[in-house]
Amino acid sequence: DGGVSTIRFNVISFDVGSKTLGSSVPGVQKHAILTRPIGILNSKLDSARDNLIAQGFDKGNCKVCLVGGGAAGFELALAVKQRWKSALGDIHLSIISSTHELLSDCCLKARQIA
């Protein structure tokens, strides 16, 4: 609709293709986990999880926002949810996509599951 919305989150990840776009947006370098280079993503995720725990977030009160509703973003969302589950419980997960549905390039069954 072209309007501006506020989305509250504790961690955000940009997953918008082979290059991470949006890294020049104010606040991204400080608050986001950029997924490139992929070789250090696991250590970035572990570090972010540890920082959240140190800040007092515990099971059930952590909100994670991922930007990118394609296959890579959706896969990362599932991975983060599983990877952080033992430390942070069932995290509240939001995925922002440029399309009206997740996995818009995938088959109907995949979109329905998402």
KETOR-77987 format. One record per residue (C-alpha): y, x, z; residue in one letter. Coordinates in steps of 0.05 Angstrom, whole numbers, padded with zeros to 5 digits, always signed. Each point is the difference from the previous one (the first is absolute). Layout:
BEGIN
YXZA ...
# end
This chain:
BEGIN
+00000+00000+00000D +00045+00061+00002G +00018-00009+00073G -00006+00052+00054V -00051-00008+00055S -00012+00038+00064T -00071+00021+00014I -00014+00030+00068R -00053+00055+00003F -00022+00061+00039N -00029+00039-00059V +00011-00009-00074I -00035+00030-00060S +00023+00000-00072F -00057-00006-00050D +00032-00014-00067V -00039+00042-00050G -00013+00072-00016S +00069+00021+00023K +00029-00023+00066T +00062-00039-00019L +00053-00019+00049G +00001+00065+00040S +00075+00005-00010S +00013-00068+00032V +00037+00010+00066P -00048+00004+00059G -00063+00011-00041V -00006+00075+00014Q +00008-00013+00075K -00042-00063+00009H -00051-00003-00056A -00066+00034-00014I +00002+00022-00072L -00069+00002-00031T +00013+00062-00042R -00023+00054+00002P -00066-00035+00012I -00032+00062+00030G +00038-00007+00065I -00001-00076+00005L -00055-00001+00054N +00040+00047+00045S +00063-00042-00011K -00039-00064+00019L -00029+00033+00062D +00068+00026+00020S +00032-00069-00010A -00056-00032+00042R +00010+00051+00055D +00075-00012-00001N -00009-00075+00007L -00046+00010+00059I +00050+00048+00032A +00054-00053-00009Q -00041-00050+00039G -00031-00041-00056F -00069-00021+00018D -00053-00049-00021K +00029-00060-00036G +00074+00015+00000N +00008+00047-00059C +00030-00024-00067K -00014+00039-00063V +00035-00014-00067C -00025+00029-00065L +00040-00003-00065V -00046-00006-00060G -00045-00059-00015G -00044+00034-00052G -00069+00029+00010A +00024+00064+00034A +00046-00036+00049G -00053-00052+00017F -00053+00054+00010E +00047+00040+00045L +00015-00063+00040A -00074-00011+00014L -00010+00074+00016A +00058+00002+00049V -00023-00064+00034K -00069+00029+00010Q +00022+00071+00016R +00048-00022+00055W -00042-00056+00028K -00032+00038+00058S +00068+00026+00025A +00046-00059-00018L -00045-00060-00006G +00011-00052-00053D +00066+00022-00030I +00046-00051-00032H +00003+00019-00073L +00050-00020-00053S -00003+00020-00073I +00061-00004-00045I -00012-00005-00075S +00044-00007-00061S -00045-00056-00024T -00014-00068+00031H -00072+00018+00017E -00038+00060+00023L -00043+00038-00049L +00033-00035-00059S -00032+00049-00050D -00070-00014+00027C -00051-00054-00014C +00007-00070+00030L -00055+00010+00052K +00035+00063+00027A +00067-00037+00004R -00033-00058+00037Q -00032+00046+00051I +00066+00036+00011A 
# end
